[in-house]
């Protein structure tokens, strides 16, 4: 007969086992997505080059091996890789085999297209939260286009912080 304490200890392990399974499933889905995209036609794109370098870095066994890989990794534009990643994910997740994978179903709201904000932000009578969200999106859009550090800092200066939320 199982005691209440033993049952509680057993049940406490279930979430860890489930999260480990989900993580393995998500890693598999990401690997499948890169295999889907990083074929000969896309091999030269930043997202594929970054993935190849990260794989090399993870396989390296010494700091001496990792240093040149890091230099190469830092030379690849993150914004270029990010844009390609978005296109890669959208195309991969539109395939029948991928639609149910964790990477395609659990996106945490990060795949809201700019068109959604364009539609929302032109509406009259936005709530305070909606207006702030639109202002934040506008700042984020401007930041994506800026490479000058001074201009980026100027854009982020107070009092212009639309993402700041005041609580009653």
N, C-alpha and C positions, 0 to 999 in steps of 0.2 A: 504494500500500500504506500502510495506517494504522499509525503507530508506536504502541508501547505507551503512551507519554506522551500522544499525541493521543487515544487511546481513553479513557484515564483522565480527561482533561479533559472529553471529551464526556459520559462517564457521570456526572461530577460535576454537570453541568447538569440531568440528568434529574430528581432530586428537587425542585429549585427549580421546574421547569416543572410538575411534578405538584402541588406544594403551591399554586402560583398557580391552577391549574385547580380544585383542591378549594376554595380560598378563594372563587373566583368562583361556583362551584356552591353553596357555603354561603350566600353573600350573596343569590343568586337565590332559594334556598329560604326564607330569612328574609323577603325581600320578598314572596314568594308567601303566606307565612303571615300577614303583616300585611294583605295585600290580602284574604285569605280572611276574616279576623276583623273588621277595622276597617270594616265596612259601616255603614249608617245606624243599625242597632240597637245597635252597640257603640261608635259614634264618640265618645260622651261619656265612655267609660271611660278611666281614667288611662293605661293602656298605649298606647291609640291617641292620646291627646293628647300623651303624651311622644314617640311616634314622629313625629307631625306636627311638633312643635317641633324635634326633632333634624334632621329633613329641612330645615326652615326655616333652622336654624343653619348646616347644611352648605352651603346655597345662598347665605347671606349673604356679602357680599364685604368688609365693613368691621367694625371693632370697634364702631362706633356702631350698626350694624344688629344685631349679635350680643348686645349688652348686655341689651336688653329681653327678648330670647328666652331668655337664661340666667336672668333673674329669673323668668320664667314657668315655665321648666323646673324650677327649684329649688322652686317652690311646689307642685309635684305630688308627692304621697306616693309614695315609692319602694316602700314595703311594699305599698301598694294595687296599684301597677302590677305588682309581682312576683307577687302572688297571681293577678291577672288573666292575666299572662303564662303562668303554669303552666296555667291552664284553657285558654287559647288554644292553647298548644302541644299539650296532650293531645287537644283536639278536632281540631286540624288534622292531627296525626299519626295519628289514627284513620281518616282518609279514605283511600280506596284509592289515589288519585293521590300522596299524600304519604308513604306508609309507607316508601318506599325512599330518600327524600331525606336528605341528610347531617344535617340538623337533627333528624330523627326516628330515625336509626339510630346516630348518634355523639353520645350524650348524656353521656358521661363519668361515668356513675353518679349524676348529680345528680337523677335522677327517681325516687329511692327514696321511696316513699310513707311517710307516718307510720305507716300500718297495718302495714308491714313491721317497723318498730321495736317497735310495740306487741306484735306477735306474738313477736318474738325476745326482747325484754327481760323478759318474764314467765317465761321458761324458767329452770328451776333449773340450776345447774352451768355457768354461762357461763364462758368462758375470760377471762383478764385483758383481752385485746384487745376481746372482745365486750362485757364490762362497761364498759370505757372508752368504747366506741362508744355504748353505751346512755346513759351519763352525759352524753356530749357532746351527743347528740340531745336529752336532757332540758333541758340548758342552752340549746341553740339554740331549742327550743320556747318556753322561758320568755322568752328575749330577744326573740323575735318579738312577744310580747305586752306588752313593756315600752316605754314612751315616756320615762319618767323617767331622765335621765342618771345620777343618783346611784344609783338602784336597779340600773341596768345595770352600772355600775362595781363595785358591791358584789357582784353575781353573778359577775363575772369575776375577783375578787380571789383571790390565792393563799391557801390551798393548794388551792382548788377549780379545778383545771385538768385535767379528765378527758381532754383531747385531748393532753396532754403524754405523750410516749412515752419510756420509758427503755430504752436499748439495753444489752445485756450487754457 
